[in-house]
Amino acid sequence: MKQQRFETEAEVVRIGEGLLDRTLPKPEWTHAAHIAAAVYLLRCRPEGAAERDLPEIIRAYNRSTGVENTDTGGYHETITQASLRAIRAVLATLPDTDALHDQVNAVLDAGLADKGWLLRHWRDATLFSATARHQWVAPDLTPLP
């Protein structure tokens, strides 16, 4: 499967704003779009605390698209918080002057749109448990960098 790439800042802004105002079409809420939205919030909306605000932003978006936030579907706290940590780590290696879409592509190039990176840190049963979906659960295989 070909990795989605972003060619313009406008593409990233559209995803970020579409998430915030709940107008992003559900089929466009891909793994790459999750990354783009997180980078957008971290870089373009620094007044908000992404770790605090993104959970409710995603829950509200899910509800607006008919997705239930349950023990088995919808919002996932551990994946969101781990992804934000990993995205911040990648962004810390990039010049602030890099174009927004280039920053998103760098995070994608680091493999963070592939959920497989999470399974290097958590056992499958732990990561996909109801507990991990509702609250932060620390890695049970290897610590996050």
C-alpha positions in Angstrom: 0.0 0.0 0.0 1.4 3.4 -1.0 2.1 5.8 1.8 0.0 9.0 1.6 2.1 12.1 1.0 1.2 15.7 1.5 2.2 18.2 -1.2 0.9 21.5 0.2 0.4 23.2 3.5 -3.3 23.7 2.5 -3.9 19.9 2.5 -2.7 19.7 6.1 -4.6 22.7 7.2 -7.8 21.3 5.6 -7.5 18.1 7.6 -6.7 19.9 10.8 -9.5 22.4 10.5 -11.8 19.7 9.2 -11.2 17.7 12.3 -11.7 20.7 14.6 -15.0 21.8 12.9 -16.1 18.2 12.2 -16.4 18.7 8.4 -13.6 16.3 7.4 -15.3 13.5 5.4 -15.1 10.2 7.3 -13.4 8.3 4.5 -10.5 10.9 4.7 -9.9 10.2 8.4 -7.0 7.9 7.5 -3.9 7.0 9.6 -2.0 9.6 7.6 -4.8 12.2 8.3 -4.5 11.4 12.1 -0.8 12.3 11.8 -1.4 15.4 9.7 -4.1 16.6 12.2 -1.7 16.1 15.2 1.1 17.9 13.5 -1.2 20.7 12.6 -2.4 21.1 16.2 1.1 20.9 17.6 2.5 23.4 15.1 -0.4 25.7 14.2 -2.4 25.7 17.4 0.2 25.8 20.1 -2.1 27.6 22.5 -4.0 24.3 23.0 -2.5 21.4 24.9 -2.8 18.6 22.4 -2.4 15.9 25.0 -5.4 17.4 26.9 -7.5 18.6 24.0 -7.1 16.0 21.3 -9.0 13.3 23.1 -12.3 15.2 23.2 -11.6 16.6 19.7 -11.4 13.1 18.3 -14.4 11.8 20.4 -16.5 14.7 19.1 -15.4 14.1 15.5 -16.2 10.4 15.9 -19.7 11.2 17.2 -20.3 13.6 14.3 -19.5 10.8 11.9 -21.7 8.2 13.6 -18.7 6.4 15.3 -19.4 5.3 18.9 -16.6 5.7 21.4 -16.8 2.3 23.2 -14.7 -0.4 24.8 -14.0 -1.8 21.3 -14.2 1.1 18.9 -13.7 4.8 18.4 -11.3 6.9 20.5 -8.2 5.2 21.9 -6.4 7.0 24.7 -3.1 5.0 24.8 -2.7 5.2 21.0 -3.4 8.9 20.9 -1.0 9.8 23.8 1.8 7.5 22.5 1.4 8.9 19.0 1.6 12.5 20.3 4.8 11.6 22.2 6.3 10.0 19.1 5.3 12.9 16.8 6.8 15.4 19.2 10.0 13.4 19.2 10.2 13.5 15.4 9.2 17.2 15.2 12.0 18.0 17.7 14.6 16.8 15.1 13.2 19.1 12.4 13.9 22.8 11.9 10.8 24.9 12.8 11.3 26.6 9.4 10.4 23.4 7.5 7.1 23.7 5.6 4.1 22.2 7.5 3.5 19.5 4.9 7.2 18.5 4.9 7.0 18.1 8.7 4.0 15.8 8.3 5.8 13.8 5.6 8.8 13.5 7.9 6.6 12.0 10.6 5.0 9.7 8.1 8.5 8.7 6.9 9.3 7.8 10.5 6.6 5.1 10.3 4.1 6.5 12.7 1.1 6.0 10.4 1.7 2.3 10.7 0.2 0.9 13.9 2.9 -1.8 13.8 5.3 0.6 15.6 3.0 0.5 18.7 3.2 -3.3 18.8 7.0 -3.0 19.4 6.1 -1.4 22.7 2.8 -3.0 23.8 1.5 -6.6 23.6 -1.5 -6.8 21.3 -3.8 -7.8 24.2 -2.6 -4.9 26.3 -2.8 -2.2 23.6 -6.3 -3.3 22.4 -7.8 -3.7 25.8 -10.7 -1.6 27.0 -8.5 -0.2 29.7 -5.9 1.1 27.2 -8.7 2.5 25.1 -10.0 4.6 28.0 -6.9 5.5 29.8 -3.1 5.7 29.4 -1.5 2.3 29.8 2.3 2.3 29.9 4.2 0.1 27.4 4.6 -3.5 28.6 7.3 -4.6 26.1 9.8 -1.8 25.6 9.6 1.8 26.8 8.9 4.6 24.4 12.0 6.5 23.3 
